[in-house]
């Protein structure tokens, strides 16, 4: 599955319609003599758009079928042993450290940029919801843009929630920030589309591009990625070319 999709909340910014039922089921699992802790974590990680480490999941999938056939208690014990022995690899250690340092240095500037970006995205989502399409093609483009902006909003809101009150974020938090920045960049790359109808006001476009570049650079992202975002110009082939530049720069920075 595309990593960007895996890291988007199942219901985006909407409330989980099954949350109450899940709370009841979750408690039942916790009260059960069988250890269901892994499956609780797995389900909640999917819903929250923060999937468990792929290598851990691969090890669990490779448990022989005869072990699964011995029942839930048996296989869950094996899973617990895999989890205990599993060492999470360092995720882009140098980049993670640069995020920690950048957040500590730039926190006062990051917070208002995230707030402004969130407000602009919210306003655009609402405007697109109220827009009356002229035809099916325009309707498709409206829905495409809404999906992109909602994906951007989910990532940027979570980044704001992770900002520490002071000092550097922990390594775990910095790694989550790194993942969210990659998700955000992935969603942002979807926005430009050559020959697409122009649905977003030029002032809003400029604000989104400028704030996006500012936030990405403030988090200590690779310089090329920030420059590619900041250099985007909207319209026709220039727009499509800028999207390619952003994609290439992002790939090079990973």
DAZI-V303229 format. One record per residue. PHI is phi in whole degrees, 0 to 359 (* if undefined). Layout:
phi: <PHI	PHI>
This chain:
phi: <*	303	297	298	294	296	255	252	303	302	251	51	268	280	285	299	291	251	299	297	295	294	300	294	297	300	295	297	297	295	279	288	300	284	281	254	301	297	292	296	298	299	297	294	292	293	298	277	73	233	299	293	302	299	292	297	298	296	296	289	299	278	300	304	300	295	288	299	290	277	107	299	299	294	290	293	294	297	298	298	293	296	299	296	273	284	254	291	293	293	264	45	308	297	292	301	295	294	294	303	292	294	296	298	281	248	306	297	273	291	304	293	294	296	298	295	296	298	295	295	297	299	295	291	299	294	296	293	298	269	279	266	288	281	201	294	296	293	299	299	292	298	294	298	296	301	299	295	295	293	296	298	296	301	293	289	295	295	301	297	295	276	299	286	293	200	71	276	289	295	297	300	293	297	293	294	300	300	299	293	297	293	297	300	297	296	293	297	295	285	298	298	215	300	67	284	297	279	258	242	303	299	294	295	303	298	295	297	295	298	292	298	300	298	294	298	292	296	276	81	292	307	304	301	295	296	295	297	294	295	272	295	242	263	141	55	292	299	295	297	295	293	299	295	297	295	298	296	293	295	297	289	271	283>
